[in-house]
Amino acid sequence: MRTLRPEPLTAAAFAPFGDVIELAGARQMPINAGTTTRFHDLATVDVLAEGGRTLINLFRALPREEPVQLSLMERHPLGSQAFLPLADAPYLVVVAEDDNGRPGALRAFISNGWQGVNYARNVWHHPLLALGEVRDFIVVDRGGEGVNLEEFPLEEAVSIATD
């Protein structure tokens, strides 16, 4: 069995796969007569291919047993998919570049808790990997006609060492 060690989730390391959604470095502006701070334009939502529309969902993720076992990669060819955690709790992100229509080398990241991710269109990623307890995420993705999900079962057993 192959073991991945997660690296910290940073904007630079994650850039080939999409956006890290975080407040650090974000453009800020006061709104609502100064009672609210707006953190502006945190990710590029891409859902309009083939007449798509934006969906806002809540995903409730069951925690994965550790060591986390990876089984399946997926991608969305018609739109991006953003995950915004609703609790300050780390979770895992696993991505891969495309290798002739299948996932290439896997990379694992661990969030700092409040960071979200926005997978760019067509980026291979593992389904949601919550740790410790049930976690809720707001998910912004694409709705509409067309096939927007491709799945690829992993041929080799892979685990993530979270210690």
C-alpha positions as CSV (number, residue, x, y, z in Angstrom):
1,M,0.0,0.0,0.0
2,R,1.3,3.4,-0.9
3,T,1.1,6.2,1.7
4,L,0.7,9.9,1.1
5,R,1.8,12.6,3.6
6,P,-0.3,15.7,3.4
7,E,1.4,19.1,2.9
8,P,0.0,22.4,4.2
9,L,-2.7,23.8,2.0
10,T,-1.3,27.0,0.5
11,A,-2.4,29.1,-2.5
12,A,0.9,28.6,-4.3
13,A,1.0,24.8,-3.9
14,F,-2.7,24.3,-4.8
15,A,-2.6,26.8,-7.8
16,P,-2.4,24.0,-10.5
17,F,-5.7,22.6,-9.2
18,G,-7.8,25.7,-8.4
19,D,-8.1,28.3,-5.6
20,V,-7.6,28.2,-1.9
21,I,-10.4,30.2,-0.3
22,E,-9.0,32.1,2.7
23,L,-9.0,35.5,4.2
24,A,-5.2,35.9,4.3
25,G,-4.3,38.2,1.5
26,A,-7.9,38.9,0.4
27,R,-9.0,42.3,-0.8
28,Q,-11.1,43.8,2.1
29,M,-13.6,46.6,2.1
30,P,-16.0,48.0,4.6
31,I,-19.7,47.7,3.6
32,N,-23.1,48.3,5.3
33,A,-22.2,51.6,6.8
34,G,-19.0,50.1,8.2
35,T,-20.7,47.3,10.2
36,T,-19.4,44.5,7.9
37,T,-16.1,43.7,6.2
38,R,-16.3,42.2,2.8
39,F,-13.5,39.8,1.7
40,H,-13.8,40.2,-2.0
41,D,-13.5,37.8,-4.9
42,L,-12.0,34.8,-3.1
43,A,-12.4,32.2,-6.0
44,T,-13.2,31.9,-9.6
45,V,-16.6,30.1,-10.0
46,D,-16.8,28.5,-13.4
47,V,-20.2,26.9,-14.1
48,L,-21.6,28.3,-17.3
49,A,-20.4,25.6,-19.8
50,E,-23.3,24.1,-21.8
51,G,-25.9,26.3,-20.1
52,G,-25.0,25.5,-16.5
53,R,-26.1,27.5,-13.5
54,T,-24.7,28.1,-10.0
55,L,-25.9,25.8,-7.2
56,I,-25.4,26.4,-3.5
57,N,-25.5,23.2,-1.4
58,L,-24.7,22.0,2.1
59,F,-22.7,18.8,2.3
60,R,-22.6,16.9,5.6
61,A,-19.5,14.8,5.6
62,L,-19.0,11.8,7.9
63,P,-15.5,11.5,9.3
64,R,-13.1,9.1,7.7
65,E,-11.4,6.5,9.8
66,E,-7.6,7.0,10.1
67,P,-5.4,6.2,8.4
68,V,-7.6,7.5,5.6
69,Q,-8.0,5.1,2.7
70,L,-8.4,6.5,-0.8
71,S,-10.6,4.7,-3.2
72,L,-11.9,6.9,-5.9
73,M,-11.1,10.1,-7.8
74,E,-13.6,12.3,-9.6
75,R,-13.7,15.4,-11.7
76,H,-16.3,17.8,-13.1
77,P,-15.7,18.6,-16.8
78,L,-18.3,21.3,-17.0
79,G,-17.7,23.4,-13.9
80,S,-15.7,24.3,-10.8
81,Q,-16.6,23.0,-7.4
82,A,-16.0,25.1,-4.2
83,F,-16.0,23.7,-0.6
84,L,-16.3,26.1,2.3
85,P,-16.1,24.6,5.8
86,L,-18.5,25.7,8.4
87,A,-16.3,24.9,11.4
88,D,-12.7,25.6,12.3
89,A,-11.5,22.0,11.8
90,P,-8.8,20.6,9.4
91,Y,-9.8,18.3,6.6
92,L,-7.9,16.6,3.8
93,V,-7.8,17.5,0.1
94,V,-6.5,15.1,-2.4
95,V,-5.9,16.1,-6.1
96,A,-4.1,14.9,-9.2
97,E,-3.2,16.3,-12.5
98,D,-4.7,14.7,-15.6
99,D,-2.7,11.9,-17.2
100,N,-4.4,11.1,-20.5
101,G,-7.9,11.0,-19.1
102,R,-7.1,9.5,-15.8
103,P,-5.7,10.8,-12.5
104,G,-1.9,11.2,-12.4
105,A,0.3,11.4,-9.3
106,L,-1.8,12.1,-6.2
107,R,-1.1,15.1,-3.9
108,A,-2.6,15.5,-0.4
109,F,-3.1,18.7,1.4
110,I,-4.4,19.4,4.9
111,S,-6.4,22.6,5.5
112,N,-5.7,24.9,8.5
113,G,-9.4,24.6,9.4
114,W,-11.1,27.7,7.9
115,Q,-9.5,27.4,4.4
116,G,-11.8,26.4,1.6
117,V,-10.9,25.1,-1.8
118,N,-12.3,25.7,-5.3
119,Y,-11.4,22.8,-7.6
120,A,-11.0,24.2,-11.1
121,R,-13.0,22.6,-13.9
122,N,-11.7,19.1,-14.9
123,V,-9.4,18.7,-11.9
124,W,-9.2,15.2,-10.5
125,H,-10.0,15.2,-6.7
126,H,-11.1,12.7,-4.1
127,P,-14.5,13.1,-2.6
128,L,-14.8,15.1,0.7
129,L,-12.4,13.9,3.5
130,A,-13.6,15.1,6.9
131,L,-11.6,14.2,10.0
132,G,-12.6,13.6,13.6
133,E,-16.4,14.2,13.5
134,V,-19.2,15.1,11.2
135,R,-18.5,18.3,9.3
136,D,-20.7,20.6,7.2
137,F,-19.5,22.4,4.1
138,I,-21.2,24.9,1.9
139,V,-20.6,23.8,-1.7
140,V,-20.9,26.0,-4.8
141,D,-21.0,24.0,-8.0
142,R,-22.7,23.6,-11.3
143,G,-26.3,22.5,-12.1
144,G,-27.9,22.0,-15.5
145,E,-27.9,19.7,-18.4
146,G,-24.8,17.7,-19.5
147,V,-22.7,15.1,-17.7
148,N,-20.6,16.9,-15.1
149,L,-19.2,13.9,-13.2
150,E,-16.5,11.5,-14.2
151,E,-15.3,8.9,-11.6
152,F,-12.1,6.8,-11.6
153,P,-11.6,4.0,-9.1
154,L,-8.0,3.9,-7.8
155,E,-6.2,0.7,-8.9
156,E,-3.6,0.8,-6.1
157,A,-4.5,1.1,-2.4
158,V,-3.4,4.5,-1.1
159,S,-3.6,5.7,2.5
160,I,-2.9,9.1,4.0
161,A,-0.8,9.4,7.2
162,T,-2.3,12.2,9.3
163,D,0.1,11.8,12.3
